[in-house]
């Protein structure tokens, strides 16, 4: 798997684990070569709670992907999410010793490293430090301060924080499944890459990824990520409610939700009934679809209201922060009937369901363009993009025997190299550095 054009994304979710192999075709679109899916055992609300079962599920998904593509998988890019992820806004500044020199990459690095020293709660670690806008000597709203003169460099940061142990457990599972960890990405960011257009990110948009165990939220405005949150409810809670409310087993509840479920109770007539076979010779149960949709509606309203609260916390009601593009729903839970209408009704914001087909080659299987694969598609896209960037860097260096250190400096000066990234080059690199440190930690912890 040394091929630079091929990447593998591993989406470790609460209900399913997906391994997806993809490559860029001649037209710059992504072609899916193979996909493997297994039932996720041992993950609860995005957090691993049974290492052995998770390893088995990962191996199963990887084997399926290998047999459907005829390739051998050795390294993967993994998405991290889960209820332990939270974000905060932070402002910080540095005073430059020599204001006669222009601001360079090192100054921004120094400012970001200062944010990394923030004191977190015990067991938490800063994963992402994303600069949003800069101030130079009090001059505000500067997107790119490199090359400017100034003595005091200030910035507003979006800081993403996660539980160290949870992230390490995921890394341990991947390594124990016999795979190399080629990178780590925050799942809401991966999903956003797959289903949002650049125009939407500029105008202001909230991406709601409804998974099995959690609902992830990512808010973009002016092309920059402004807010992330993880709500510890997802599709599984709805299934649980149906199971309890109708006194049936989980498997039947899940089937009922998928086949007949609706988030809008008004559309079902009172005489619409579905019959469910009883257990082991017992009488079949009859459930009215109206009751079913009432149960679903109550829980979905709760989830959407929680998400809307986060959108309001970000400041959507202020004119300057208004999300013009509204809401994009994705993830497996977004396929629930009438969810779009209910979301529009509760929030009063334009809503659409996000499919990851925009970046996929035209002949893609209809199954892979489903919203439930948005994160996996986004992970593969991220991996392909970073491989392409590294390749361009090496080409621009012109020599293969360049040392690691020289590569770093080129990376710093070559901030313009990556064309289609929604954030400037150095913003990606902070997370890459963290991922490098994390991989080093895993290697040492054998």
N, C-alpha and C positions, 0 to 999 in steps of 0.2 A: 504493500500500500504506500510505496514511496511516491506515487503519482501526485504531482502538484495540482492536477485538475480535479482530483477526487477528494471528497470530504465526507465524514460520517458524523451525524448528529445523534446524540442519545438523550431522549426526553424521559426523565424518570418522574412519572406522575403518580398520583394516589391510586388511580384505577387501572392505568395501563403504562407499560414501558415501551417506547418506540425507538427502534434503531433505523435510521434512514441514510442510505448512501446516495450521494448526488454529485453531479459534475456540471460545469458550464458548457453549453453547446456553442457552436460558431456564432450564434446570434446574441450571445450574452445572457440567454435564458438558462434556467436551471433544469437539468434533466434528472429524473429520479431513476436510479439504476436498480435499486432494491429497497424493500421495506420489510421490517420484521416487527411483530407486535406480540406482547405477552401480557397476561394478567399480572398486575402489580400486587405482589404479596409482600408485606413487610414495610410498606410506606403508609404513613398516616398523616393526612393534611400536609403533604409535601415533605415530611420529615421521616427519615429511616428509623423504624423501631424494631426491625428484625433483619440483621445483617445477612444471615444465611439465606433467607427466603429472597431478599432483594438481589443477592448475587445470582441465585438460580434464575430469577425472572430476567435479569440483564442478559445472562448467557443464552436463555431461550430466545429472546428478541434478536440478539446478535446472530445466532444460528439461522433463524428464519431469514434475516436480511442477507446473510451469506449465501444460503441456498437459492434465494430468489434472484440474486445478482450473479452468482457464480464467482464471487470474489472473496478474498480473505480480509477480514477486518483486524487491524492491529491497534489503531489509535482512534479516539473519539473526542468530540467536543461535547461537554455536558452542560445542561442548563441547571441553574440553582434557583429554587423558589422555596415556598413553604411559609408557615405562619410566623416563623422567627425573623423574617426579613422586614425591616422597617426603614423609613428614610427621614431625614431631617434637613432643614435649611441652615446654613451656617455662613457667616461672613468673617473674613480674616484679611490681614494686610501684612506687607513687609516694607521696611524702609531700606532702600538701596544705598549702598555705600558710595557708589560713584554715579551721580545723576547725569554726568556728561556722556556716559555711554548709553547706547540704546538698550531697551528691554529685550532680553533674549529668552530662549527656551529654559535656560538654567534658572532664571528668576521665577518663571512660572512653576518649574519643578520644586523650587525652594518653598514657594507659597503653598503648593499642594502637599508637600511633605509635612509642613507645619500643621495642616488640617489632619493629617494621619496621626498626629500626636494627641488629638482630642481624647479626653478620658471617657471611655465608654463604660457601660454597666459590666459587672463581672461576667466573663464568658462570651462577651460580644467583641466583634472585630469589624473594622471599617473595610468594606469590600470595594466600593466605588467612590471616588471623589470626582465629581463632574463640575468643572467651573461653568458658570452660566453667563455672567457678564462681568466685565472688569471696570475698575475706576483707576485712572492715572492722575495723581495730584488733584483729586476731587472732581475730575471730568468724568461724568458717568456714562453708562450705556455703551461701553466699548466692547465690541465682539472679539477683536483680535489685537492685543496690545504689543505684539512682537514688532520691533522696529521703531517703537515710539520712544521719545525722551520722557523721563519722569523720575522723581525721587521716591514717591510712595505708590506702591502697587497694591490695589485692593481688589477683592473678588467676592462674589456671592457663589456659594457652592451648594450643590445637591449631593448630600452624603447618604450612601446606602449602607446599612449596618446589618450584620447577620450573626447568628450563633456559631461560634467557631466549631463546636463539637459536631453540629449538624452537617456543616459543610465538609468537615474531615471524614465523617462517616460515609458520605456519598463518594468522596475520593477513594476511601478504603474499599468500598464495594466495587468500584470500577476497576481498581488495580487487582483485587482478588478474583475478578471475573476474567483476568488474563489480558486486560486491555491497557494501553497507554493513554494517559490523559493529555490530549494535545491543547486543550483550552477549556476555560470556564466562562459562561455567559449568564447574565441575569435573565431569567425566562421572560419576564414582561418585555425586555428589550428585544429578545429574539422574535417573539410573536409580533411586535411592532414592526420589525424589519420586514416580516413576511406579508403583512396585510395592510399596512398604511402607505399612502403615497406621500411624496415630499410636500405636495401642496397642502395636504391635511395637517402635516406636522407644522408647517409654517402658520396656517390659519388658526391652529389650536384644536386639539382633539383629545378625547379620553378613550383609551383602549381598555376594554373590560374583557379579560380572558377568564371565562368560567370553566374551571376544571372540575375534577371529581371531588377533591378535598378542599381546594381553596379557590378564591376568585382574586386574580391579580389585576391591579390597576396601574396604568402608566399614562401620565398626562404630558403632552407635548405642546409647546407654543413657540413660535418663531424658530422652528426647526430644532429646538433644544428640549431635552427631557426636563420637566419642571417638578414632577411629583411622582412618587411610586408608593404603592401600598399593597399589602396582602391581607385579604379578609378571610378569616378561617371558616368560611362556609362555601360549599360548592354543590355539584349535582348529587353527591352521595347523601347529603342531608335531606334533599327532596325525596330520594328513594326511601330513606329511613322513615320519613313522615308518612309516606304511602303505606309502608309495611305496618307501622303502628296503627294508622288510622283505619286500615281495611282488614287488619289481622290476617295478613298473608305473609308468605316467605319472601326473602329479599329478591330472589331470582324473578319471581312473579311481579314484584313491585317494580323492578327495573324494566321489565318487558312492557308493563302497563304504561309506565312513564313514556317510553320511547314510542310505542304504537298509538296510544290514545291520549297521551298527556297534552294539556294545553294550559297556558298561563292565564287564560281569560275565561272565567266561569260562565259568562253571559251567553256564550255561543251554543252551549249544550242544552238540549231539551231534556225535560224531566224523565221522559220514557226511554232515553238511550241507556241501555244496560249492557254490561259485558259480563260474561260468565267465566269464572275461574275454577278449574278442576280442584276438587277437595283433595286433601292429603290421604293417601292409603285407604281408599274405599269410603271416605267421608263424602257428604253431600257437596256438590259444587257451590261456590259462593257467587252471589250476584252483586255487582257493584255498579252504581249509576255513574255515568261519565261526569255528571254535574258535580257530584261529591268529590270525584277524583280531581277535577280541575280546581275545586275550592281548596283542597289540601295543597295542591301545587302552588296555586295563586298566593296563599298566605305566606309560604316560605320564600317564593320568588320576590314578593314585595319587600320582605325583610332584607334580602340580599341587595336588591337594587337601591333601597333606601340607605343602606350602609355605604354603598359605593357613592351615592349622590352626596352623602355627608362629607366624604373624602374630597369630592370634586369641589364642594363648597368651601372646605377647609383650605384648599389650594387658592381659592379666591375668584372662582368663576363668575361671581356676581359683580365683581369690579369691572368697569368698562374695559380697562387696559388688559385684563387677564381673560376676557371672554373667549370661550372655546367655540369659534365660529363653525368649525366642521362637526361639532356635536360629539356623538358617541359611536364607537365601532365595537360591536360584540364579536367575540371569537371564542375558540375552545369548544369542547364537546357539548357543554351546557347551553351554548348559544343556539343549538338546533331545536330547542323546545319551541313548539308552535305558539305563535302570538307573543313571544317574548319581546320582539322589537316594538310592537304596539304598546305593550305594557310599560316598557322602559320610556318610550316617548311620553306616555300619559303621566308617569310619575315625575320625570325630570323636566319635561317640556323642551327637551333638546332633540335635534335631528338624530336619528339612529339608523345604522345599517349593519348587516351581518358581514363580517370580514372573512373572505375566502383567500387562501394563499395562492390563488391561481395566476395572479398578475405576473409573478416572476418565474412561473413554471413554463416549460416548453409546451407547445400547443397540443402535443399528442399524449399529455399526461392522463393517467387513469383517473376516472371521476372520483374514486375513493380517496386518492391522495390530495385532491383539491378541497377536501372537507375541512371545516374549521377546526376539527379535533387534531389535525396534523399541523396547525399553524406554527406551533413552537418548534417542532422537529424541522420543518422547512426553514424557519428562521435560523436555527442553529447551524444547519448545513450552509446556508447563505453566508452567515458570519464567518464560518471557517474558511469557505472559498475566498471570501474577500480578504481575510488576513493572509492567506497563502499567496494571493495575487500581489498584495502589498509587499510582502517579504521578497517575492521574486523580482518585483520592480526595483526594490532597494538594491538587491544583489546585482541586477543589471546595471543600475546607475553607478554602482561601485566599480564595475568593470573587471574586478579581479576576485577570484574565488578564495585566495589565501588571506583575505582580510581578517583581521582579528575581531573578536567580539566587541572590543572597546570601540573600534573604528565604526562598526556597524551602528552602535548606539549614537555616535555623533552624527552620522549621516541621517539616522532616523530623526535626530533633532532638527537638522537643517532642512531635511526633505519633507517638512510638514505639508507642503502643497502636493506631494506626489499622489496621495489618494484623492481621486476625483469625486467619487459618488458618495462619500461618507457624509452623514448628516451632522457629524461633529468634526471639528478640525483634528488633525493627526494626533497632536499631543494628548488630546482628551482620551483617545483610545489607549494610549500607551500606559497611562497610570494603572489601568486595570490589567493590562498585559503584564506589567511588572509584578503586580500583586499575584497574578496567576502563576508567574514564574516562581515566586517565593513559596507559594502554596505547594507547587509540584515538588520543589526541593524538599519541603517539609515532609511530604508523603514518602519520598525516596529514602529519606533518613530514618523514617519511622518504621522501617521494615521489621 
